[in-house]
């Protein structure tokens, strides 16, 4: 180390040619069902731009086994579910877990619903929960809003 010299850390302005980081994180932690990541990312881009600008959140695609554990630990229900939302505070909206197995089973039972479209619907549902809506206590407010948004986002 040279004596008499000092390192300076100079903060630089963001490079305008670098794209802004996305306000969401999509993580696929299951391998049983193939999901169309490009389609889901496009949906997330539109959803965040129109519903939650500047509010980051994560979507984690999991198995029934994983979501069952979270459902048991956090809701006291010892079975898989399709989607769970964990709201946060401040500028981070929170985390959404989606069981792709359950979403696939639901899509298989529907004459019009694909797996990818169902993942989009469940993501929308989860984001509404992160934004403070609760269909269990709001006399249908969240359900009505979700139906309008499904038409708007075509999911």
C-alpha positions as a LaTeX table, in Angstrom:
\begin{tabular}{lrrr}
\hline
Residue & $x$ (\AA) & $y$ (\AA) & $z$ (\AA) \\
\hline
Unk1 & 0.00 & 0.00 & 0.00 \\
Unk2 & 1.43 & 3.34 & $-0.97$ \\
Unk3 & 1.72 & 5.92 & 1.74 \\
Unk4 & 0.19 & 9.29 & 1.28 \\
Unk5 & $-2.37$ & 8.16 & $-1.31$ \\
Unk6 & $-6.07$ & 7.93 & $-0.57$ \\
Unk7 & $-8.70$ & 6.08 & $-2.48$ \\
Unk8 & $-11.81$ & 7.95 & $-3.36$ \\
Unk9 & $-15.09$ & 6.33 & $-4.10$ \\
Unk10 & $-17.00$ & 8.48 & $-6.48$ \\
Unk11 & $-20.70$ & 7.86 & $-6.88$ \\
Unk12 & $-21.66$ & 7.99 & $-10.50$ \\
Unk13 & $-25.00$ & 8.77 & $-12.00$ \\
Unk14 & $-26.95$ & 5.82 & $-13.35$ \\
Unk15 & $-26.12$ & 4.94 & $-16.92$ \\
Unk16 & $-29.16$ & 5.97 & $-19.00$ \\
Unk17 & $-28.45$ & 3.16 & $-21.44$ \\
Unk18 & $-28.93$ & 0.60 & $-18.65$ \\
Unk19 & $-32.55$ & $-0.51$ & $-18.27$ \\
Unk20 & $-34.29$ & 0.15 & $-14.98$ \\
Unk21 & $-34.56$ & $-2.99$ & $-12.86$ \\
Unk22 & $-38.02$ & $-4.53$ & $-12.92$ \\
Unk23 & $-40.13$ & $-3.83$ & $-9.82$ \\
Unk24 & $-40.99$ & $-7.49$ & $-9.48$ \\
Unk25 & $-39.09$ & $-10.72$ & $-9.04$ \\
Unk26 & $-40.36$ & $-13.93$ & $-10.65$ \\
Unk27 & $-38.86$ & $-17.14$ & $-9.30$ \\
Unk28 & $-39.82$ & $-20.63$ & $-10.45$ \\
Unk29 & $-39.11$ & $-23.12$ & $-7.65$ \\
Unk30 & $-41.07$ & $-26.02$ & $-9.14$ \\
Unk31 & $-40.31$ & $-28.25$ & $-12.09$ \\
Unk32 & $-43.45$ & $-30.36$ & $-12.47$ \\
Unk33 & $-45.27$ & $-28.02$ & $-14.88$ \\
Unk34 & $-43.84$ & $-25.87$ & $-17.63$ \\
Unk35 & $-44.93$ & $-22.23$ & $-17.49$ \\
Unk36 & $-44.46$ & $-19.66$ & $-20.21$ \\
Unk37 & $-42.04$ & $-17.29$ & $-18.50$ \\
Unk38 & $-42.09$ & $-14.79$ & $-21.38$ \\
Unk39 & $-45.88$ & $-14.49$ & $-21.16$ \\
Unk40 & $-45.89$ & $-14.18$ & $-17.38$ \\
Unk41 & $-43.13$ & $-11.54$ & $-17.44$ \\
Unk42 & $-45.09$ & $-9.52$ & $-20.01$ \\
Unk43 & $-48.14$ & $-9.75$ & $-17.76$ \\
Unk44 & $-46.09$ & $-8.68$ & $-14.71$ \\
Unk45 & $-44.69$ & $-5.70$ & $-16.61$ \\
Unk46 & $-48.17$ & $-4.47$ & $-17.51$ \\
Unk47 & $-49.59$ & $-5.25$ & $-14.06$ \\
Unk48 & $-46.88$ & $-3.34$ & $-12.22$ \\
Unk49 & $-47.03$ & $-0.41$ & $-14.62$ \\
Unk50 & $-50.81$ & $-0.03$ & $-14.28$ \\
Unk51 & $-51.57$ & $-1.21$ & $-10.73$ \\
Unk52 & $-48.47$ & $-0.88$ & $-8.61$ \\
Unk53 & $-45.94$ & 1.50 & $-10.16$ \\
Unk54 & $-42.82$ & 1.79 & $-8.04$ \\
Unk55 & $-44.02$ & $-0.90$ & $-5.63$ \\
Unk56 & $-41.80$ & $-3.99$ & $-5.90$ \\
Unk57 & $-43.03$ & $-7.48$ & $-5.06$ \\
Unk58 & $-42.07$ & $-11.07$ & $-5.74$ \\
Unk59 & $-43.93$ & $-14.00$ & $-7.27$ \\
Unk60 & $-42.62$ & $-17.45$ & $-6.40$ \\
Unk61 & $-43.96$ & $-20.47$ & $-8.26$ \\
Unk62 & $-43.92$ & $-23.50$ & $-5.96$ \\
Unk63 & $-45.21$ & $-27.05$ & $-5.58$ \\
Unk64 & $-48.25$ & $-28.19$ & $-3.61$ \\
Unk65 & $-45.93$ & $-29.58$ & $-0.94$ \\
Unk66 & $-44.29$ & $-26.20$ & $-0.37$ \\
Unk67 & $-47.50$ & $-24.16$ & $-0.37$ \\
Unk68 & $-49.16$ & $-26.67$ & 1.97 \\
Unk69 & $-46.42$ & $-26.03$ & 4.53 \\
Unk70 & $-46.91$ & $-22.25$ & 4.32 \\
Unk71 & $-50.69$ & $-22.64$ & 4.43 \\
Unk72 & $-50.40$ & $-24.78$ & 7.57 \\
Unk73 & $-47.82$ & $-22.54$ & 9.26 \\
Unk74 & $-49.47$ & $-19.20$ & 8.52 \\
Unk75 & $-53.19$ & $-19.97$ & 8.17 \\
Unk76 & $-53.59$ & $-23.18$ & 10.17 \\
Unk77 & $-54.97$ & $-25.00$ & 7.12 \\
Unk78 & $-53.24$ & $-28.33$ & 6.50 \\
Unk79 & $-53.74$ & $-28.62$ & 2.74 \\
Unk80 & $-52.45$ & $-27.02$ & $-0.44$ \\
Unk81 & $-54.01$ & $-23.85$ & $-1.79$ \\
Unk82 & $-53.58$ & $-22.00$ & $-5.06$ \\
Unk83 & $-52.12$ & $-18.68$ & $-3.88$ \\
Unk84 & $-50.83$ & $-17.10$ & $-0.68$ \\
Unk85 & $-49.85$ & $-13.46$ & $-0.22$ \\
Unk86 & $-47.55$ & $-12.06$ & 2.44 \\
Unk87 & $-47.85$ & $-8.29$ & 2.61 \\
Unk88 & $-44.92$ & $-6.18$ & 3.67 \\
Unk89 & $-44.49$ & $-2.63$ & 4.82 \\
Unk90 & $-43.00$ & 0.51 & 3.36 \\
Unk91 & $-42.31$ & 0.48 & $-0.36$ \\
Unk92 & $-42.08$ & $-3.30$ & $-0.76$ \\
Unk93 & $-45.56$ & $-4.77$ & $-1.37$ \\
Unk94 & $-44.64$ & $-8.31$ & $-0.35$ \\
Unk95 & $-44.45$ & $-11.87$ & $-1.62$ \\
Unk96 & $-46.89$ & $-14.05$ & $-3.54$ \\
Unk97 & $-46.61$ & $-17.85$ & $-3.57$ \\
Unk98 & $-48.46$ & $-19.71$ & $-6.31$ \\
Unk99 & $-48.80$ & $-23.48$ & $-6.39$ \\
Unk100 & $-48.37$ & $-24.38$ & $-10.04$ \\
Unk101 & $-49.69$ & $-27.88$ & $-9.33$ \\
Unk102 & $-52.98$ & $-26.54$ & $-7.99$ \\
Unk103 & $-53.14$ & $-23.92$ & $-10.76$ \\
Unk104 & $-52.65$ & $-26.69$ & $-13.33$ \\
Unk105 & $-55.39$ & $-28.83$ & $-11.76$ \\
Unk106 & $-57.76$ & $-25.83$ & $-11.87$ \\
Unk107 & $-56.90$ & $-25.16$ & $-15.51$ \\
Unk108 & $-57.42$ & $-28.84$ & $-16.40$ \\
Unk109 & $-60.95$ & $-28.68$ & $-14.96$ \\
Unk110 & $-61.80$ & $-25.51$ & $-16.92$ \\
Unk111 & $-62.86$ & $-25.56$ & $-20.57$ \\
Unk112 & $-61.40$ & $-22.07$ & $-21.15$ \\
Unk113 & $-58.53$ & $-21.60$ & $-18.70$ \\
Unk114 & $-54.89$ & $-22.41$ & $-19.55$ \\
Unk115 & $-52.21$ & $-22.88$ & $-16.91$ \\
Unk116 & $-50.46$ & $-19.63$ & $-17.88$ \\
Unk117 & $-53.70$ & $-17.65$ & $-17.80$ \\
Unk118 & $-54.50$ & $-19.11$ & $-14.39$ \\
Unk119 & $-51.06$ & $-18.14$ & $-13.08$ \\
Unk120 & $-51.79$ & $-14.60$ & $-14.31$ \\
Unk121 & $-55.17$ & $-14.60$ & $-12.51$ \\
Unk122 & $-53.62$ & $-15.89$ & $-9.31$ \\
Unk123 & $-50.88$ & $-13.25$ & $-9.54$ \\
Unk124 & $-53.52$ & $-10.53$ & $-9.93$ \\
Unk125 & $-55.39$ & $-11.96$ & $-6.94$ \\
Unk126 & $-52.20$ & $-11.98$ & $-4.90$ \\
Unk127 & $-51.29$ & $-8.39$ & $-5.84$ \\
Unk128 & $-54.75$ & $-7.21$ & $-4.75$ \\
Unk129 & $-54.15$ & $-8.86$ & $-1.37$ \\
Unk130 & $-50.75$ & $-7.15$ & $-1.13$ \\
Unk131 & $-52.51$ & $-3.84$ & $-1.85$ \\
Unk132 & $-54.75$ & $-4.39$ & 1.18 \\
Unk133 & $-57.88$ & $-5.97$ & $-0.30$ \\
Unk134 & $-59.43$ & $-8.93$ & 1.53 \\
Unk135 & $-62.28$ & $-10.88$ & $-0.07$ \\
Unk136 & $-63.01$ & $-12.62$ & 3.23 \\
Unk137 & $-64.01$ & $-9.38$ & 4.96 \\
Unk138 & $-64.91$ & $-6.72$ & 2.37 \\
Unk139 & $-68.48$ & $-7.61$ & 1.28 \\
Unk140 & $-67.47$ & $-8.38$ & $-2.30$ \\
Unk141 & $-65.35$ & $-5.28$ & $-3.01$ \\
Unk142 & $-62.22$ & $-7.25$ & $-3.92$ \\
Unk143 & $-64.17$ & $-9.77$ & $-6.00$ \\
Unk144 & $-65.83$ & $-7.02$ & $-8.07$ \\
Unk145 & $-62.52$ & $-5.22$ & $-8.59$ \\
Unk146 & $-60.76$ & $-8.46$ & $-9.52$ \\
Unk147 & $-63.40$ & $-9.29$ & $-12.13$ \\
Unk148 & $-63.05$ & $-5.84$ & $-13.71$ \\
Unk149 & $-59.25$ & $-6.18$ & $-13.72$ \\
Unk150 & $-59.42$ & $-9.67$ & $-15.24$ \\
Unk151 & $-61.30$ & $-8.19$ & $-18.19$ \\
Unk152 & $-58.85$ & $-5.28$ & $-18.42$ \\
Unk153 & $-55.78$ & $-7.52$ & $-18.31$ \\
Unk154 & $-57.44$ & $-10.34$ & $-20.29$ \\
Unk155 & $-56.66$ & $-13.01$ & $-17.77$ \\
\hline
\end{tabular}
